[in-house]
Amino acid sequence: MITNLRHAKWMPVEPVGWVRRAYGRTIKYESEGGTLRTSTARMRTTGGQVYLQFEVTGRMLVQLFCNDVPVFEDLIAHGDLDTFVDLRPDPFADRVDVELHLIPATFGSVRIAQNVQFVSARQVAGMCLANAS
């Protein structure tokens, strides 16, 4: 479980390729591809998950790395990605570095919330139960 990360944000690795837009009070990054990164030192060895939710226009290859280890890869075409991804952190690591690569597959653009949502397995189960009812 990763704790106390309500204020974690994605940070563009190459800021030139990203635009921030406000949709009401929600800030989203928009890009035609690039890398986002976040890191934290608040980690427990039991692991945790990151909630990925964004909109893709065109086609994008999505790759997520945790401490330089690939943990997720998917090709999204003209739609939304809405999933939880296990981070599987190294039990001996003192921090978690999460890197998200959004690579256009011929062409594509993406819109993703600026804030990162890290959750525990218990929180995921609670969200699933709430959505089912």
ABEGO torsion letter per residue (X at the ends): XBBGAAABBBBBABAAABBBBBBEABBBBBBAEEBBBBBBABBBAAEBBBBBBBBBBEBBBBBBBBGGBBABBBBBBGBBBBBBBBAGBBAABABBBBBBBBBBBGBEBBBBBABBBBBBAAAAAAAAAAAAX
